[in-house]
Amino acid sequence: MRLKDPGVGRNGFGDWLWQRISAVSLVLLLPLPLALVFSVYAGSTDQQAALDLLDSLPARIMHTLLIAALLAHGYIGLKVIIQDYVHHVGLRVSMLGGLLLAMAAFGTWWMAIVWAWGG
């Protein structure tokens, strides 16, 4: 018996697990930046105080963890969709490579901004 298209050849448990881990990380990390944005928007925190807070080392570390969780969650989700619905192997590999490059570029850009704040 010969398989027509073997696909990725795994059961997907690792992707499922990492998707859940990244989702929990996002649930824990996103409320603080959102609260800061809303407090600046509402006028209870001025913009300079928010920038001073973002310039601290703990905030930079949290931003680094946030972008790592966000990129992992997005990449795994889109990877699974591409693997499930793009049947042409060449197109699937090209799309996954392009996705990985785009997300790596976005992560690098974000980290350059976060770690260059104030300095």
C-alpha positions in Angstrom: 0.0 0.0 0.0 1.3 3.4 -0.9 0.3 6.7 0.5 -0.7 9.4 -1.9 0.5 12.3 0.3 2.0 11.4 3.6 1.6 15.0 4.9 3.4 15.8 8.1 3.2 12.2 9.5 2.4 13.0 13.1 -0.6 13.2 15.3 -0.4 16.9 16.3 -0.3 16.5 20.1 2.9 18.7 20.3 1.2 21.5 18.3 -1.9 21.2 20.5 0.1 21.4 23.7 2.2 24.3 22.6 -0.9 26.1 21.4 -2.4 25.8 24.8 0.7 26.8 26.6 1.0 29.9 24.5 -2.7 30.7 25.0 -2.3 30.6 28.8 0.8 32.8 28.5 -1.1 35.3 26.4 -4.0 35.3 29.0 -1.5 36.1 31.7 0.6 38.6 29.9 -1.9 40.7 27.8 -4.0 42.3 30.6 -1.2 44.5 31.9 -0.3 46.2 28.6 -4.0 46.5 27.8 -4.7 48.1 31.2 -1.8 50.6 30.6 -3.2 51.5 27.2 -6.7 52.0 28.6 -5.4 54.1 31.5 -3.6 56.4 29.2 -6.6 56.6 26.9 -8.9 57.4 29.8 -6.5 60.1 31.1 -5.7 58.5 34.5 -2.1 58.0 33.4 -0.2 60.5 31.4 1.9 59.4 28.4 5.2 60.2 30.0 4.5 58.1 33.0 3.5 55.2 30.7 6.7 55.6 28.7 8.7 55.6 32.0 7.0 52.4 33.0 7.7 50.8 29.7 11.3 51.8 29.9 11.9 49.6 33.0 13.6 46.2 32.8 10.6 44.2 34.0 8.4 45.7 31.3 10.9 44.9 28.6 11.2 41.3 29.9 7.4 41.0 29.9 7.2 42.4 26.3 9.8 39.9 25.3 7.7 37.1 26.8 4.6 38.5 25.3 6.0 38.6 21.7 7.4 35.1 22.1 4.0 33.8 23.2 2.2 35.8 20.5 4.5 34.6 17.7 4.4 30.9 18.9 0.6 31.0 19.2 0.2 32.6 15.8 2.7 30.4 14.0 1.4 27.2 15.4 -2.2 28.1 14.5 -1.4 29.2 11.0 0.9 26.2 10.5 -1.8 23.8 11.4 -4.3 25.5 9.1 -1.8 25.5 6.2 -0.9 21.8 6.8 -4.5 20.8 6.9 -5.8 22.8 3.9 -3.0 23.3 1.5 -2.6 20.0 -0.3 0.2 20.8 -2.8 3.5 20.0 -1.1 5.5 22.7 -2.8 3.0 25.4 -2.0 2.7 24.2 1.6 6.4 24.3 2.2 6.7 27.8 0.5 3.8 29.1 2.6 5.3 27.7 5.8 8.7 29.2 5.0 7.2 32.6 4.2 5.2 32.5 7.4 8.3 31.7 9.4 10.3 34.5 7.8 7.5 37.0 8.2 7.1 36.2 11.9 10.8 36.2 12.5 11.1 39.6 10.9 8.1 40.9 12.9 9.6 39.5 16.2 13.0 41.0 15.4 11.4 44.4 14.6 9.4 44.4 17.8 12.4 43.4 19.9 14.5 46.2 18.3 11.8 48.7 19.3 11.3 47.3 22.9 14.9 47.1 23.8 15.8 50.5 22.2 13.2 52.4 24.3 14.8 55.2 26.2 18.3 54.3 25.3 
